[in-house]
Amino acid sequence: MTAKDIIKKLDKLDIYQQRRVADNYAEIVILNSEIFICAEIMDELMGAPVSAAGIKPTEQDIADTKDFGGIFDEQTLYKKDFDRARILVMFWPWQDGEHITLKVVCLSKEEDLSH
C-alpha cells in the first residue's frame, strides 16, 4: 500500500486541489462537504482514527507526525501498519470551514518508524 494507492481509493471524491501524489507522500484538498465520504473510506481501509478531531493527540501521535506538519486537537489522524509500510493519514480542516487538506504519508518498514 502506498500513498498513491490511498488517493486512488478516493476517486469518488470531488478533489478541490491536488498538490502532490507520489508513492511515499500525497497531499490533496477536499471540500468539507466530502468529509463523511472520505472518513468512511478511511475507516474501511485503516480502521478507526487513532486521534479524532476534538480529542487531544497522544505524545506518540505528535511524534509520529512531526516531520509532516504534526497533528493537533482539531485534526484527525489515521495510522496503520501494513506488510511493508506504516501509513499515516491526516485531515487538516481549514479555518474557512469549507476545505480540508488530506495528507497521506507512507513510511517503509526499512525507515525508522519511531519518529
Backbone bond lengths (Angstrom), bond angles and torsions (degrees), N, CA, C in turn:
res aa  C-N    CA-C-N  psi(-1)  N-CA   C-N-CA  omega(-1)  CA-C   N-CA-C  phi
1 M - - - 1.457 - - 1.526 108.25 -
2 T 1.322 116.05 131.09 1.460 122.06 178.67 1.529 109.52 -121.97
3 A 1.320 116.22 170.29 1.462 120.69 175.90 1.533 110.09 -60.75
4 K 1.315 116.09 -39.05 1.467 120.94 178.70 1.531 110.72 -62.76
5 D 1.341 117.64 -39.19 1.465 121.78 177.82 1.534 111.09 -61.94
6 I 1.330 115.65 -40.93 1.476 120.44 179.24 1.527 109.57 -62.39
7 I 1.316 117.42 -46.58 1.466 120.97 -179.73 1.526 110.73 -61.63
8 K 1.323 118.41 -38.10 1.467 121.24 177.33 1.528 111.45 -60.24
9 K 1.332 117.09 -32.70 1.470 120.99 178.98 1.529 111.38 -67.78
10 L 1.326 116.48 -16.88 1.467 121.39 -178.16 1.524 112.15 -95.94
11 D 1.317 117.27 21.01 1.462 121.21 -175.73 1.521 113.89 -62.89
12 K 1.329 118.54 -16.44 1.465 121.67 177.98 1.525 111.85 -77.61
13 L 1.336 116.38 -16.48 1.461 120.93 -177.22 1.520 111.39 -79.90
14 D 1.320 114.38 151.97 1.455 121.23 171.71 1.535 105.82 -89.53
15 I 1.317 116.74 97.63 1.459 121.46 -176.55 1.522 108.79 -77.47
16 Y 1.325 115.12 119.57 1.460 122.22 -178.47 1.531 111.30 -71.22
17 Q 1.346 115.43 -42.75 1.462 120.11 -179.62 1.522 109.30 -150.21
18 Q 1.293 117.22 133.92 1.459 122.36 174.93 1.519 106.77 -107.65
19 R 1.324 116.68 108.75 1.462 120.64 -176.72 1.522 111.95 -86.95
20 R 1.324 115.99 -44.65 1.464 120.42 179.82 1.522 108.62 -160.42
21 V 1.322 116.09 136.65 1.462 120.91 174.78 1.525 107.44 -138.51
22 A 1.322 115.32 109.17 1.463 122.51 178.22 1.528 107.32 -136.49
23 D 1.315 116.76 174.04 1.462 119.93 -178.57 1.529 112.98 -63.38
24 N 1.331 116.95 -37.58 1.462 118.88 -175.05 1.522 114.03 -97.56
25 Y 1.338 118.60 -13.74 1.465 121.04 -178.64 1.522 110.16 -156.13
26 A 1.318 114.89 137.84 1.461 120.28 174.70 1.520 108.82 -139.91
27 E 1.308 114.79 145.89 1.460 120.37 177.49 1.521 108.11 -143.96
28 I 1.332 115.21 121.48 1.458 121.77 177.96 1.525 107.87 -133.08
29 V 1.317 114.73 164.30 1.465 121.24 174.68 1.526 106.77 -119.33
30 I 1.329 114.27 131.39 1.464 120.42 176.54 1.526 108.61 -120.12
31 L 1.305 115.99 163.58 1.459 120.74 174.52 1.524 109.54 -79.11
32 N 1.299 116.71 146.04 1.459 121.71 179.75 1.534 111.10 -57.28
33 S 1.318 117.31 -30.21 1.464 121.31 178.76 1.530 112.34 -64.05
34 E 1.330 117.74 -16.61 1.463 123.06 -179.94 1.533 112.93 -93.97
35 I 1.323 117.60 -1.40 1.455 120.64 -170.82 1.534 112.57 -62.34
36 F 1.297 118.52 -37.46 1.463 119.87 -177.93 1.528 111.62 -68.12
37 I 1.314 116.85 -38.67 1.466 120.41 176.45 1.526 109.46 -65.46
38 C 1.324 116.13 -45.05 1.465 121.15 -179.92 1.533 110.72 -62.61
39 A 1.320 117.07 -45.59 1.467 121.16 -179.91 1.528 111.13 -63.59
40 E 1.306 117.63 -37.93 1.464 121.40 177.92 1.532 110.79 -62.29
41 I 1.322 115.93 -43.22 1.466 120.77 178.49 1.531 110.02 -64.98
42 M 1.329 116.46 -44.39 1.472 120.20 179.38 1.524 111.78 -64.70
43 D 1.336 117.19 -41.05 1.471 120.52 177.60 1.523 110.91 -59.37
44 E 1.326 115.82 -42.28 1.465 121.15 179.89 1.533 111.19 -66.08
45 L 1.299 116.15 -40.74 1.455 122.24 -176.23 1.530 113.51 -81.90
46 M 1.317 116.32 -39.06 1.466 121.44 -169.66 1.524 114.41 -114.92
47 G 1.336 117.48 -10.01 1.460 119.64 -171.88 1.523 109.23 86.89
48 A 1.300 116.55 -172.66 1.471 121.32 -178.94 1.533 109.87 -67.29
49 P 1.347 116.60 151.49 1.463 118.01 177.38 1.532 111.04 -62.89
50 V 1.314 115.81 146.41 1.471 119.63 177.18 1.514 110.49 -82.58
51 S 1.311 116.65 -19.75 1.463 122.08 176.10 1.522 107.25 -146.20
52 A 1.320 116.63 112.26 1.463 121.71 -177.66 1.528 110.51 -95.42
53 A 1.324 116.18 156.63 1.459 121.54 177.05 1.518 109.62 -55.72
54 G 1.325 115.80 135.33 1.455 120.93 -179.78 1.516 113.97 92.64
55 I 1.328 116.50 -6.42 1.459 121.23 179.75 1.518 108.49 -116.73
56 K 1.318 116.13 134.26 1.461 120.41 -179.26 1.529 109.72 -66.18
57 P 1.346 117.19 126.41 1.468 119.81 179.07 1.532 110.87 -69.16
58 T 1.313 115.62 154.70 1.460 120.58 178.24 1.523 109.67 -74.39
59 E 1.310 116.08 164.00 1.469 120.71 176.20 1.531 110.61 -59.35
60 Q 1.349 116.73 -37.68 1.460 120.42 178.81 1.522 111.45 -64.78
61 D 1.340 117.07 -41.81 1.466 120.38 178.10 1.527 110.79 -63.77
62 I 1.318 116.59 -39.42 1.466 120.99 177.59 1.525 109.63 -63.33
63 A 1.318 117.10 -44.98 1.469 121.47 179.47 1.525 111.42 -64.25
64 D 1.332 117.54 -42.63 1.473 121.77 -178.62 1.523 112.50 -62.45
65 T 1.327 116.90 -30.65 1.466 121.14 -174.56 1.530 113.90 -103.12
66 K 1.304 116.85 -2.53 1.473 121.78 -174.43 1.524 112.77 -52.86
67 D 1.310 117.55 -46.08 1.467 121.43 -177.18 1.530 113.26 -69.76
68 F 1.329 117.10 -7.80 1.471 121.45 -175.66 1.522 111.68 -120.88
69 G 1.328 116.58 20.17 1.458 121.15 177.65 1.515 114.42 105.77
70 G 1.334 117.36 -8.54 1.460 121.02 177.70 1.518 113.36 81.35
71 I 1.320 113.63 178.02 1.471 120.90 177.46 1.525 107.12 -135.29
72 F 1.308 116.67 137.12 1.452 122.13 -175.38 1.526 110.18 -125.88
73 D 1.322 116.25 171.64 1.467 122.66 -173.92 1.527 113.92 -52.66
74 E 1.336 117.65 -37.73 1.465 120.77 -174.88 1.536 112.64 -88.34
75 Q 1.324 116.40 4.90 1.459 121.10 -178.06 1.525 110.98 -110.14
76 T 1.317 116.16 166.35 1.470 122.43 -178.72 1.521 109.01 -119.90
77 L 1.334 114.70 140.46 1.463 121.01 179.55 1.520 110.46 -129.36
78 Y 1.317 115.18 127.92 1.459 122.97 168.80 1.522 106.49 -107.68
79 K 1.310 116.58 144.16 1.462 120.70 179.12 1.522 107.73 -148.18
80 K 1.332 115.85 130.90 1.461 119.13 -179.90 1.518 109.46 -152.60
81 D 1.324 114.77 139.61 1.458 120.85 174.11 1.523 109.15 -92.92
82 F 1.337 114.91 129.19 1.452 122.30 173.35 1.521 107.02 -108.82
83 D 1.315 118.09 -179.24 1.466 121.23 -177.78 1.516 113.40 -52.67
84 R 1.314 116.80 -48.72 1.467 120.38 -173.63 1.524 114.22 -109.00
85 A 1.339 118.19 -5.62 1.458 119.28 -172.65 1.522 112.30 -154.18
86 R 1.309 114.01 158.44 1.476 121.99 167.85 1.519 105.64 -104.14
87 I 1.327 115.56 129.96 1.458 121.34 179.03 1.524 108.67 -108.16
88 L 1.321 115.70 132.99 1.462 123.48 172.88 1.521 107.07 -116.88
89 V 1.321 116.58 131.45 1.462 121.39 175.45 1.519 106.97 -125.85
90 M 1.335 115.83 124.59 1.459 121.36 -177.89 1.520 110.18 -120.63
91 F 1.327 116.01 133.38 1.461 122.78 172.99 1.527 106.65 -104.21
92 W 1.309 116.56 119.57 1.462 122.62 178.53 1.523 109.35 -114.68
93 P 1.323 118.85 98.24 1.464 120.47 177.96 1.532 111.30 -67.28
94 W 1.312 116.43 141.93 1.456 121.82 176.77 1.528 109.16 -82.79
95 Q 1.293 115.80 159.58 1.464 120.42 177.86 1.521 112.36 -68.91
96 D 1.331 117.60 -20.03 1.469 119.48 179.87 1.525 112.65 -73.46
97 G 1.342 116.93 -10.20 1.456 120.83 179.16 1.518 114.46 74.06
98 E 1.327 117.36 1.09 1.464 121.48 -176.34 1.524 113.90 -110.31
99 H 1.318 117.93 -19.22 1.462 121.70 -174.01 1.522 111.07 -128.31
100 I 1.326 114.91 156.43 1.467 122.08 176.29 1.528 107.50 -139.91
101 T 1.322 115.68 128.63 1.455 119.99 172.27 1.520 107.34 -85.94
102 L 1.296 115.97 131.00 1.459 122.77 178.23 1.523 107.54 -112.38
103 K 1.335 115.63 118.00 1.463 121.36 178.15 1.519 108.66 -109.76
104 V 1.325 116.30 133.98 1.458 122.27 177.51 1.527 107.21 -124.72
105 V 1.324 115.98 122.78 1.457 122.40 -178.08 1.515 108.50 -119.03
106 C 1.309 116.21 132.16 1.463 122.18 178.00 1.522 108.02 -117.99
107 L 1.328 116.17 112.52 1.463 121.84 178.40 1.513 108.41 -104.44
108 S 1.311 116.47 122.35 1.466 118.87 179.15 1.516 109.55 -69.88
109 K 1.311 116.42 153.16 1.468 121.42 179.76 1.522 111.35 -62.95
110 E 1.323 117.50 -21.87 1.456 120.93 178.45 1.525 111.49 -71.92
111 E 1.362 115.90 -26.38 1.460 119.61 178.58 1.527 108.91 -75.82
112 D 1.307 115.91 163.54 1.458 121.14 175.70 1.526 107.70 -73.48
113 L 1.301 118.45 112.70 1.449 123.20 -177.58 1.523 112.42 -87.28
114 S 1.290 118.21 3.49 1.457 120.38 -175.20 1.520 113.63 -94.26
115 H 1.312 118.59 0.70 1.487 124.23 -178.38 1.505 111.24 -1.04
